[in-house]
Amino acid sequence: MPIAVDQPVPDFSAPATGGDITLSGLRGKKLVLYFYPKDNTPGCTTEGLQFRDLYPKFKKAGAEIVGVSRDSLRSHENFKSKLELPFPLISDADEVLCTLFGVIKMKKMYGKEVRGIERSTFLIDADGVLRREWRGVKVPGHVDETLEAVQAL
């Protein structure tokens, strides 16, 4: 059963660019956790660039951003470096976080059913409680909407 809005998010530890990330290590900051299907694909690149460009505003609002996909750390390091992303990317190859947040879905790709990450964003408050979720995200306008929610929290 995925975590619900207004419920505390269980602590987790996950491998990420720049070292392991734990939820407890981010306490005291708001956290934007965004799940995306795959490094170096058009939508994910656009979304990453938009989070990058607004990152100073997220920081000013007391938030940290962390991206999550099932890609390897090596793939993440290359993606992060290529886009100059100022925030870490979690490698969730074993789908622990994907399962916790319920983002794995059956999707159609080139006419075939494939199991993959549904683009989703979660806003966790400074006490580790899930406050907002966006599922089935369309990239245009999403990062701005997320920033407004962070600023309002």
Secondary structure, 3 states (H helix, E strand, C coil): CCCCCCCECCCCEECECCCCEECHHHCCCEEEEEECCCCCCHHHHHHHHHHHHHHHHHHHCCEEEEEEECCCHHHHHHHHHHHCCCCCEEECCCCHHHHHHCCEEEEEECCEEEEEECCEEEEECCCCEEEEEECCCCCCCHHHHHHHHHHHC
